[in-house]
Amino acid sequence: MTQSLLGIDIGTSGCKALLIDATGAVLASRTETYGLSQPHPGWTEQDPRLWIDGARAAVAGVLALRPDVEVGAIGLSGQMHGLTPLDAEHRVLRPAILWNDQRNGAECADITTRAGGIEGLLRHTNNRMLVGYTGGKILWMRNHEPELFGRLRHVLNPKDYLRFVLTGELATEVSDASGTGLFDPRRRAWAAGLLDLMEIDAALLPPCHESHVVSGRVSRSGSVLFGLKAGIPVVGGGGDSVIQTIGSGVIAPGELQTTIGTAGILAAALDEPVENPDGRLQVFCNVAPDKWHCMGVSLNAGGAVEWLRALLAGFADGAVPTAEQIAALAEKAPVGARGLLFLPYLNGERCPHPDPSARGGFVGLTTRHGAEEMARSVMEGVTHSLFDIFALMEKAGIGRTLIKASGGGARSVLWRQMQADLFGCDVVTTEGAAEGGAFGAALVAGVGIGVWPDADEAARACRAVTREAPDAAAGDAMRSAFEVYRGLYDALSPSFAAIGAARLDR
């Protein structure tokens, strides 16, 4: 039988399982969807049983598609920052609180204050305590659900709960641990001093391994549940935003990954951790043991195009244009959209401006502008926001030689060309990148059992499929527009705050 590697990704809307062979070729892929709950405004929760049921169905699906393969190892990926609380008997105490839950702002502020402000916190973790991170959720549970907190004995992120069900082992790995806000990526260890200041028992947190380390094996009960042979090694894996970089082949300095999904991510692999003086970037451990990961996350990317689609539908009796039609409109407008700039802060912003009061807008509108220019300015605005993040990275000494594009936006030739022009380097897409975290997890599993000697070799399995080269003239025009764009936030942020203070957006 052909030996394969199984990657499983616990996403927010579904679980993906896939099989790859020793060359990195995808043999089979299956996704099972599930829902989430929003019991109050700003809250997002999920029953962990949904992850397990979704993973069981997805794994069964890929195994049925390829009964001729034998699984040699399993790698795990998943949505980061989620709080999965377990009691002493390893029972789930309440629905998991997800990465995009907004309830714990007061707790994050408290943690920052206890640490001595932003500067003090950065000394502990080199990262801010963002509302999405796990740390604030633990304090929220202590403050608002004291009876449940009294029974709390273990805190796991989503993929690590799957590991427990598969193997019976409580464990995590360095990339997902970095996203809890309770971990020092520079030392690749839990931030003991911060935990003491928070009065949190370090025993709540699982042992932490490097991502390629075998952290468990499929147990007898896991074998029955998932239809897998007992004893198959399960490696640490990685948080989805981090492990996707190796899934695109990003491992060398100067290589960047852009991900245009609902949100936008710019990420880079580093040979050493960079300082993060104001905490606007996220500096985590990479899934390779001798590398780190730097990223910035914009809250608005593909979601801005979805907003434009819905807006145009409102003027066309409900006929919703496709993303491809939006791009076709945009292609009819010149680079720079005749001086029309779009700020994509439709849901506030995280990076480079950590500001929930930020608002979107078109700047430079005249009677010359129509749907074509508006479509182009939205796509260019998203590209500008990624380059705005890169400006922070560049200050930290991070260069650019190549972009590897992923996410739904990578399907757009125009969006890839915009990135090539603005960043001034080639933009490629790679085999497997469209499979997301599950593909990266399978690669890391291969490293764990020696299919590839290290992450660098595994990354070479990500072969280029498309390539866009920069156009010098278009790049000059886009960078001129960017210089105007980058000044707009500072100019308008007092107005954004005034809109909120006057409750004009209610």
Buried (B, 14 or more C-beta within 10 A) or exposed (E): EEBBBBBBBBBBEBBBBBBBBBEBEBBBBBBBEBEBEEEEEEBBBBBBEBBBBBBBBBBBBBBEBBEEBEBBBBBBBBBBBBBBBBBEEBEBBBBBBBBBBBBBBEBBEBBBEBBEEBEBBBBBBBBBBBBBBBBBBBBBBBEEBEEBBEBBBBBBBBBBBBBBBBBBBBBBBBBBBBBBBBBBBBEBEBBEBBBEBBEBEEEBBBEBBBBBBBBBBBBEEBBEBBEBEEEBBBBBBBBBBBBBBBBBBBBBBEBBBBBBBBBBBBBBBBEEBBEBBEBBBBBBBBBBBEBBBBBBBBBBBBBBBBBBBEEBEEEEEEEEBEBEEBBBBBBEBEBBBBBBBBBBBBBBBBBBBBBBBBBBBBBBBEEEBEBBBBBBBBBBBBBBBBBBBBEBBEEBEBEBEBBBBBBBBBBBEBBBBBBBBBBBBBBBBBBBBBBBBBBBBBBBBBBBBEBBEEBBBBBEBBEEEEEBEBBEEBBEBBBEBBEBBBEBBEEBBEEBBEBBEEEEEE
